Amino acid sequence: MTLTDKLRAMQFLPAELARDEGLALIPDATYESWSSLDSHQAGRLFHTSFASLLT
């Protein structure tokens, strides 16, 4: 898969997910993405919350 194809897939998939959920994405808008991998505090909170579900 070429880089161009990978980038197109990265654009296509969120648009399809939004459409399936009945959400509207604004064309050419910038959307911030967040991951708990980027935040140690959020990662700890996620881990604590998930761990409590297993007990």
Beta strands, then each sheet from edge to edge (+ up, - down):
end
